[in-house]
Amino acid sequence: MMKIAIPTAGGLLCAHFGHCQQFAIVEVDADKKEILKTEMVTPPMHEPGVLPRWLGELNCQLIIAGGMGARAITLFNQQGVGVVCGAPAKKPDEIVLEYLRGELITSGNLCDESSPGQGQGGGGNCGNRGRGF
């Protein structure tokens, strides 16, 4: 069994994990490529380092997000949580099934300064740049 976290707002993937209303915690059987259970949970107050630690304590092995800063990625990795960025705003179960089947199309990290179309300085869609996540 594997647990995948998806930040959501309005029932769809939220572009940035730090701005989400809830997380969909999706338990999957990766070998069978099927969802076993999906639970919607409200995250703790968003402060530097809290969400990576919280999702690690929930035994999530992966977070699929639209974007996040490099510091957040490092903190998730330190908690044993892998990171996939650039996912589209779809329903969590749809995203997870696409991921399990190897069909998830990502557009690159929305918070990556080197992403195309971000312009000088980059990170235009990342509201958490510089907050020390």
N, C-alpha and C positions, 0 to 999 in steps of 0.2 A: 504494500500500500504506500501511496505517496500523497502528500498534501501540497496543493498549489493555491497560492493566494492571488486574488484578483481585486485591485482597488476599484470600487464602483461609485457612481453617482447616477441617480435616476435609473438604476437597473442595468446600466451599461458600464463598460470599462471607463474609468476616469483617466483623462490624459496624464495626470501626475498623481502618484500615489499619496502625496502629502495633502492633497485637496479633496480626498474622497470622503464620502459619507459613511460607507461601510466597506468591509472586505468580504468577498465571497471566498470561503475556505472550502476548496473542492477536493474531496478524497477520491483518488482514482486507483484503478488497477492498471498500471502502466503496461503490463504484459498483454492484457486483454484489450487495452485501449478503451476502457469504459469508466464512466463516472459511477462511484458507489454512493456518494452523499455530497450535498452542497449545503453549507450553513452560512447564513449572513450574520456577520458580527460587527459591532460598532467598535472602532479602534479607540485606544486611550488618547488623551489630549496629545496633539502633535507637537513634540519638542525634539530637539536634536538627539538622535540615537534611539528614541523610544520605539518607533515602529519596527526597525530591524530586530531589536531585542525581543519585543512582544511577539512578532511572527516566528522568531526562533523558538521562543518558549511554547508556542502553539504547535511546534514540530512541523512547520512548513518547510519543505525542501526547495521551493521555487516560488518566485513572485513574477508574474507577467504584468507589465505596466506599459503605459504609453511612453513615459520618460521619467528619468531621475538623474540627479547629479552624480558625479564621480565619487564623492565622499559617501553618499548613500549606498552606492553599489559596493564600495569597500566594506561598509558596516554590515550590509546584508551578507556578504561573503564571509566575514568574520563570524557570523552567527550560523554559518553552514547553509545559508539560503542562497540558491542560485538566482540569477536575474536575467530576464528576457525583456528588452525594451523595444518600443516602436510598434506595439500591438494596436490594432484598430479598436474603435469604440463599438464593441459588440457585446452581446450577453455573455456572462462569464462561462456558462456551460459550453457555448459555441466556441469560444476561444480555447478552452481546455481541450475539447475534442479535436479541434484543428491542430493544436500543439501535439497531442498524443499521436495523431496520424501523420505528423510531419508536414502538415499542410498550412500551418500558420504563416501568413505573410506579414512580415514586419517592415516598417518604413525607416528604421533607424531610431536611435534614442532622441526623443524630442528635446532633451536637455543637453545633448552633445554639442559642444561648441563647433565641432567640425562638420555637423550635419549640413547638407546642401540646403540653400535657401534661408539660412539663419542670418546671413548678413554679417557685417563687422561686429566682432565681439560675441556673436552666437548666443545661444541659450535663450532666445526670445520667448519661448514657450515654457520655460522652467521658472516657476515662481519661487523656488527654494534655493536658487543659486546663492552661495555665500552664507547660508545659515548653519553650516557645520553639521550636516546630517551624518 
